[in-house]
Amino acid sequence: MRVSIGIDLGSSRVKLLALDESGECQGVTMASYATDSRRTGYAEQNPDRWWDALRLAMSELLSRPALRGAAVIALGLTGQMHGAVFLDESGVPVRHALMWSDARAEAETEEIERLIPREELVRVTGNRSNVSFTAPKIMWVARHEPQVLERTRWIVQPKDALRARLTGSVGGDVSDASATLLFDLRERRWSDEIVSRLGLDRSLLAPLSESEATAGELREDAARALGLPSGIPVAVGGADAPAAALGLGLAREEDADGCVLISLGTGGQVLAPVAEPKYDPLGRLHGLAHVVPGQWCVMAAILSAAASLDWVVRLLRPDDPNGSRELIALAAKVPAGSDGLMFLPYLRGERTPHFDPAARGAFVGLRIGHGPAEMTRAVLEGVAFALDEGMDIMRELGVEPRAGVVAGGGVNRLWQQIIADVLNMPVALGATEHASARGAALLGAVTAGMVPSSAGGTLPLPADTRVMEPIPANVSLYGDMTATYRELYGRLPKI
């Protein structure tokens, strides 16, 4: 049996998925690492811990009975977006990586909009200035830690730091680059003009390739550490959201046929593949290059999807390992609308549509009769309302979602039904919750010739018929609640 292994370097753990030639998953393993948030707004990770976690997860994966005797023929990479890893000439990190959730660069975010008008920035990059993006992070380091830049040869995304250790080559891909604010979306290359106007050094940005290209071969030292054969190809890989779309079969707009990815990870996304770049003049959506050559994505992103559910579970069942399952079971007994209780999921600020790091979450309408069941259901509904707001903006740009496929660690059947009702469209459960890792494995399979191309030769997913159809009565109720939900952001005071 020949397999390609997808490596997904997520926000809190690395996930590995082994994919065989028929498209079947032969094993998934994970290993965690910590985030350093020693100061408000800071979020850093030690790249050495990524490598430690990768070694641990790979050892466990290769020991699985299904993979004994299997031939690992390729690796593919994906991971968290918007980061900044500073490497020296040898590819060694010179400081801890700044994660997408690092929000220290507020002043630099505002400075970008003074230097480049928002409309122009969106027209070139597909995105407006945001504290999560890579560009303001680099500007912050240049201003506050100039000694770091003096030692830096390359600035890369998190998955690309792993690439350097695996292959010895330094580079990036167009999908991750399109989420940095330094990229010409239509041309699929770094924007020299934007980089120059922000006062950054263009030579620090790693060369780019399409995601299915080969980054290099696995080095002997890395192969020994991971228990793999040296010399196998490593795919360049891509950003986790577009990779998840590929992993669920959403390779091209024409193939998706109106189906969008609904991701319920730490944050949440609605992502649609498109055949040409889409630009929201107000910058409320993200324009991205897809991991599939010649394709793009339009994406609405919220910052606290499964994070909101995790928060309410910790709040209501702090010491109960089964707290999530119990609260969801209670919430399932509450009628749609949560007895008038509403929740704004702005626990870490918000992106789509507000792009406001100062936005705050809230329960609105609490009464003495409300308890854990109503609060939990209101959280699930609030996230669905937030995703629906982004999808409406997509429609303004001519994207017409007709169905959704939901994936991610936060997925449960109740949430799937709520999303179907709020978005008023059928929502299928993704055949794998490990969509990003599967997408990375597919990109690896392309480099090894196991799959002809990411655009037209993706391996079929196992059949999954678990589709939730919208319930008409709930659609009507949620439709009436939508206007109230969208008014609340502007009516609540900022504290």
C-alpha positions in Angstrom: 0.0 0.0 0.0 1.3 3.5 -1.0 0.2 6.5 1.2 0.7 10.2 1.2 0.8 11.9 4.6 -0.8 15.3 5.1 0.7 17.5 7.9 -1.6 20.1 9.3 0.1 22.5 11.6 -2.9 24.0 13.4 -3.3 26.6 16.1 -2.8 24.2 19.0 -1.8 20.9 17.6 -0.3 19.2 14.6 -2.5 16.6 12.8 -1.3 13.9 10.5 -3.5 12.0 8.0 -2.4 9.1 5.9 -4.2 8.8 2.5 -4.0 5.7 0.3 -4.3 5.4 -3.4 -8.1 4.9 -3.3 -8.7 8.0 -1.2 -9.3 6.2 2.0 -7.9 7.5 5.3 -5.6 4.9 6.9 -5.0 6.8 10.1 -5.0 10.1 11.9 -2.8 11.2 14.8 -2.3 14.5 16.7 0.1 16.1 19.1 -0.3 19.4 20.9 1.9 22.4 21.7 1.4 25.5 23.8 0.8 29.1 23.0 2.5 31.8 25.0 0.1 34.6 25.8 2.1 36.2 28.6 0.8 39.6 27.8 -2.6 40.8 26.6 -2.9 40.5 22.8 0.2 38.3 22.5 0.2 34.9 21.0 3.5 33.2 20.2 4.6 29.6 19.6 8.0 28.0 19.7 8.8 26.4 16.3 10.9 23.8 18.1 7.8 22.5 19.8 6.1 22.1 16.3 9.0 19.8 15.4 8.7 17.9 18.7 4.9 17.4 18.1 5.5 16.3 14.5 8.0 13.6 15.6 5.6 12.4 18.3 2.5 12.3 16.0 4.5 10.6 13.2 5.8 7.9 15.5 2.3 7.1 16.6 0.9 7.2 13.0 3.6 4.8 11.6 3.0 2.4 14.5 -0.7 1.9 13.5 -1.4 -1.6 12.3 -3.0 -0.3 9.1 0.3 1.3 8.1 2.8 -1.4 9.0 4.5 -2.3 5.8 3.0 0.7 3.9 5.2 2.8 1.6 5.1 6.5 2.5 5.7 8.1 -0.9 5.1 11.8 -0.2 4.3 14.5 2.4 2.1 17.5 2.0 1.9 20.6 4.2 -0.9 22.9 5.4 -1.3 25.0 8.5 -2.5 28.1 10.4 -2.6 31.3 8.3 -1.4 34.9 8.8 1.6 34.0 11.0 5.2 35.3 10.9 8.2 33.1 11.4 11.7 34.7 11.2 14.4 32.4 10.0 18.1 33.0 9.7 20.4 32.1 6.8 20.4 28.4 7.9 16.6 28.3 8.3 16.7 28.4 12.1 14.0 30.6 13.8 15.5 33.7 15.5 12.5 34.3 17.7 9.2 32.6 18.6 6.6 32.7 15.8 3.8 35.3 15.9 0.5 33.5 15.4 -2.6 34.7 13.5 -4.3 35.4 16.9 -1.5 37.8 18.0 -3.1 41.2 18.2 -0.2 43.5 19.4 0.2 45.3 16.1 -2.9 47.6 16.3 -0.9 50.7 15.7 0.7 49.2 12.6 -2.6 48.0 11.3 -3.9 51.6 11.5 -0.7 52.9 9.9 -1.2 50.6 6.9 -4.6 52.2 6.2 -3.0 55.6 6.4 -0.2 54.6 4.0 -2.5 52.8 1.5 -6.2 53.7 1.1 -8.5 50.8 1.9 -10.0 50.7 -1.5 -6.6 50.4 -3.2 -5.3 47.9 -0.7 -8.4 45.7 -1.3 -8.1 46.1 -5.0 -4.5 44.7 -5.0 -4.5 42.2 -2.1 -8.2 41.3 -1.8 -8.1 42.2 1.8 -8.2 45.2 4.2 -5.7 45.9 6.9 -6.3 43.7 9.9 -4.3 43.0 13.1 -4.3 39.3 12.4 -2.4 39.6 9.1 1.3 39.1 8.6 2.2 42.6 7.3 1.5 44.5 10.5 3.3 41.8 12.5 6.5 42.3 10.5 6.1 46.1 10.9 5.8 45.7 14.7 8.9 43.6 14.8 10.8 46.1 12.7 9.8 48.9 15.0 10.2 47.1 18.4 12.8 44.4 17.8 15.1 45.6 15.0 17.8 43.2 16.2 15.5 40.4 15.1 15.3 41.6 11.5 19.1 42.1 11.5 19.4 38.4 12.0 16.5 37.4 9.7 17.1 36.1 6.2 13.5 34.9 5.5 10.1 35.6 6.8 7.7 32.6 6.2 4.4 31.1 7.3 4.3 28.4 10.1 4.0 25.4 7.7 6.9 26.8 5.7 9.2 26.7 8.7 8.5 23.0 8.9 9.2 22.8 5.2 12.7 24.3 5.8 13.4 21.7 8.4 12.1 18.8 6.2 13.8 19.7 3.0 16.4 22.4 3.6 14.6 24.6 1.1 12.9 27.9 1.9 9.8 29.1 0.2 6.1 29.6 0.4 2.9 29.1 -1.6 0.4 31.5 -3.1 -2.6 30.6 -0.8 -0.7 31.4 2.4 0.9 34.4 0.8 -2.5 35.8 -0.2 -3.3 36.0 3.5 -0.4 38.3 4.4 -1.5 41.7 3.0 1.6 41.7 0.8 0.3 39.8 -2.2 -1.1 40.7 -5.6 -4.2 38.5 -5.7 -4.9 38.7 -9.4 -1.3 38.2 -10.4 -0.6 35.5 -7.8 2.7 37.0 -6.7 4.2 39.3 -4.1 3.2 42.9 -4.6 6.5 44.8 -4.9 4.6 48.1 -4.7 2.7 47.3 -1.5 5.8 45.9 0.1 7.7 49.1 -0.8 5.0 51.5 0.4 4.9 49.7 3.8 8.7 50.2 4.1 9.5 46.5 4.2 12.4 44.6 2.7 11.2 42.6 -0.3 14.3 40.3 -0.1 13.0 38.9 3.2 9.9 37.4 1.5 10.5 33.8 0.5 10.0 32.7 -3.2 6.5 31.4 -4.0 5.1 28.4 -5.8 1.7 26.9 -6.5 0.6 24.6 -3.7 0.9 21.3 -5.6 4.5 22.0 -6.6 7.4 20.0 -5.0 9.2 21.9 -2.3 12.1 19.4 -2.3 13.0 16.0 -1.0 13.0 14.8 2.6 16.5 15.3 4.0 18.3 12.4 5.6 18.4 13.9 9.1 14.7 14.8 9.0 13.9 11.3 7.7 15.8 9.6 10.5 14.0 11.8 13.1 10.6 11.0 11.7 11.2 7.3 10.8 10.5 7.9 7.1 12.5 7.1 3.9 14.8 10.0 2.8 14.3 11.4 -0.6 10.5 11.3 -0.8 8.9 14.5 -2.2 7.4 17.1 0.0 4.6 19.2 -1.5 4.7 23.0 -1.1 1.2 22.8 0.4 -1.2 25.6 1.3 -3.2 27.6 3.9 -5.5 25.5 6.0 -8.9 26.9 4.9 -8.3 26.5 1.1 -6.7 23.1 1.8 -9.8 22.1 3.7 -11.9 23.0 0.7 -9.7 20.8 -1.5 -9.9 18.0 1.1 -13.7 18.1 0.9 -13.8 18.1 -2.9 -14.3 21.8 -3.5 -11.4 22.2 -5.9 -13.0 24.4 -8.6 -16.0 26.7 -8.8 -17.5 24.6 -11.6 -17.2 21.4 -9.6 -18.5 23.0 -6.3 -21.7 23.9 -8.1 -22.8 26.4 -5.4 -21.5 24.3 -2.4 -19.5 26.2 0.2 -17.2 25.0 3.0 -18.4 25.8 6.5 -15.6 25.3 8.9 -16.1 25.1 12.6 -12.6 25.2 14.1 -11.3 27.6 16.7 -12.5 30.3 14.4 -15.2 29.8 11.7 -15.2 30.3 8.0 -17.5 30.2 5.0 -15.4 29.6 1.9 -16.4 29.4 -1.7 -14.0 28.5 -4.6 -14.2 31.0 -7.5 -12.8 31.0 -11.0 -11.5 34.6 -10.7 -10.7 37.0 -7.8 -13.6 38.5 -6.0 -13.2 41.9 -4.2 -15.5 43.4 -1.6 -14.8 47.2 -1.8 -15.4 47.5 1.9 -13.0 44.7 2.7 -15.5 42.7 4.8 -14.5 39.4 3.2 -11.1 37.8 2.5 -9.9 37.3 -1.1 -7.5 34.4 -1.3 -5.6 32.3 -3.8 -6.8 28.7 -3.8 -4.4 25.8 -3.4 -5.7 24.7 -6.8 -3.8 26.5 -9.7 -5.9 29.0 -11.6 -8.6 29.2 -8.8 -9.3 31.6 -6.0 -11.5 31.7 -2.9 -13.7 34.2 -1.2 -14.0 33.7 2.5 -16.0 35.1 5.4 -14.1 34.6 8.7 -15.2 34.9 12.3 -12.7 34.5 15.2 -14.7 32.4 17.8 -16.7 29.5 16.5 -15.7 26.3 18.4 -13.9 28.7 20.7 -17.3 30.0 21.8 -18.6 26.6 22.4 -15.4 25.6 24.4 -15.8 28.8 26.4 -19.4 28.2 27.5 -18.5 24.6 28.4 -15.7 25.8 30.6 -18.0 28.3 32.1 -20.8 26.0 32.9 -19.0 22.6 33.3 -15.5 23.5 34.4 -14.5 20.1 35.8 -16.6 17.8 33.8 -14.8 15.9 31.0 -18.2 15.1 29.4 -19.5 18.6 29.8 -19.6 19.4 26.1 -21.7 16.3 25.3 -24.1 16.9 28.2 -24.6 20.6 27.4 -25.3 19.9 23.7 -27.8 17.2 24.7 -29.6 19.7 26.9 -29.5 22.4 24.2 -31.1 20.0 21.8 -34.2 20.0 24.0 -34.6 23.7 23.8 -36.8 25.0 20.9 -35.2 27.2 18.2 -34.6 30.7 19.4 -33.3 29.8 22.9 -36.4 31.3 24.6 -35.4 34.8 23.4 -31.7 34.6 24.5 -29.2 35.8 21.9 -25.4 35.5 21.9 -22.7 37.6 20.1 -19.6 35.5 19.6 -17.1 38.3 19.7 -15.0 36.8 22.4 -11.7 37.8 20.7 -13.0 40.7 18.6 -14.3 40.0 15.2 -13.4 40.0 11.5 -16.3 39.6 9.1 -18.1 41.9 8.8 -16.9 44.4 11.4 -13.1 43.9 11.5 -13.1 45.3 15.0 -10.6 43.9 17.6 -12.4 45.8 20.3 -15.7 44.0 19.7 -16.9 42.1 22.7 -19.2 39.1 23.1 -22.5 39.3 25.0 -25.5 37.4 26.0 -28.6 39.6 25.4 -32.0 38.9 26.8 -31.1 36.9 29.9 -34.0 36.0 32.2 -34.1 34.2 35.5 -35.6 31.2 33.8 -32.6 30.7 31.5 -30.1 28.1 32.3 -27.2 26.1 30.8 -29.4 24.6 28.1 -30.6 27.9 26.7 -27.2 29.5 27.0 -25.5 26.7 25.1 -28.1 26.7 22.3 -27.8 30.5 22.1 -24.0 30.2 21.6 -24.6 27.7 18.7 -27.2 30.0 17.2 -25.0 33.1 17.6 -22.1 31.5 15.7 -24.6 30.5 12.9 -25.9 34.1 12.7 -22.4 35.4 12.4 -21.6 33.0 9.5 -24.9 33.9 7.8 -23.9 37.6 7.9 -20.8 36.8 6.0 -22.6 34.6 3.5 -25.0 37.5 2.7 -22.0 39.6 1.7 -20.8 36.9 -0.6 -24.1 37.1 -2.4 -23.5 40.9 -2.9 -20.4 39.9 -4.9 -22.3 37.5 -7.1 -21.5 34.3 -5.3 -24.6 32.2 -4.8 -24.3 29.5 -2.1 -26.9 26.8 -2.5 -25.6 24.2 -0.1 -22.9 23.7 2.5 -20.6 21.1 3.7 -19.6 21.5 7.4 -16.3 20.2 8.9 -14.0 20.9 11.8 -13.5 19.8 15.4 -16.5 21.7 16.6 -19.0 19.8 14.5 -22.0 18.2 16.1 -25.4 17.2 14.7 -27.4 19.9 16.6 -25.0 22.6 15.3 -25.3 21.2 11.8 -29.1 21.5 11.9 -29.0 25.0 13.4 -26.6 26.2 10.6 -28.9 24.6 8.0 -31.9 26.5 9.5 -30.1 29.9 9.9 -28.5 29.7 6.5 -31.6 28.3 4.9 -29.9 25.6 2.8 -29.1 21.9 3.1 -25.9 21.3 5.0 -24.0 18.0 4.6 -21.6 16.7 7.2 -18.1 16.5 5.7 -17.0 12.9 5.1 -13.9 13.8 7.2 -13.5 16.3 10.0 -9.8 16.4 9.2 -10.4 18.2 5.9 -7.2 20.4 5.9 -5.0 17.4 6.6 -6.7 15.5 3.8 -6.1 18.4 1.5 -2.4 18.4 2.4 -2.2 14.7 1.7 -3.8 15.2 -1.7 -1.2 17.8 -2.6 1.5 15.4 -1.5 -0.2 12.7 -3.7 0.1 15.1 -6.7 3.8 15.5 -6.2 4.3 11.7 -6.2 2.1 11.1 -9.2 -0.5 9.3 -7.3 -3.1 12.0 -8.4 -2.7 13.8 -11.7 -3.5 17.3 -10.4 -5.4 19.0 -7.6 -7.7 20.7 -10.1 -9.2 17.6 -11.7 -7.8 14.4 -10.2 -8.7 14.5 -6.5 -9.4 11.1 -5.0 -13.1 10.6 -4.1 -14.3 11.0 -0.6 -16.1 8.2 1.1 -19.9 8.5 0.6 -21.6 10.5 3.3 -25.3 11.1 3.1 -25.8 12.8 6.4 -27.5 15.9 5.1 -29.5 18.3 7.3 -32.4 20.0 5.4 -33.6 23.3 6.8 -36.8 23.1 8.9 -39.3 25.6 7.5 -40.6 26.7 10.9 -37.1 27.3 12.2 -36.1 29.1 9.0 -39.0 31.5 9.6 -38.1 32.1 13.2 -34.4 32.6 12.6 -35.2 35.0 9.7 -37.2 37.2 12.1 -34.3 37.1 14.6 -31.6 38.0 12.0 -32.2 41.7 11.9 -32.1 41.9 15.7 -28.8 40.0 15.8 -27.2 42.3 13.3 -28.4 45.5 15.1 -26.9 44.4 18.4 -23.2 45.0 17.4 -23.9 48.7 16.9 -26.2 49.1 19.9 -24.0 47.6 22.6 -21.5 50.0 24.2 -17.7 49.4 23.8 -16.1 48.8 27.2 
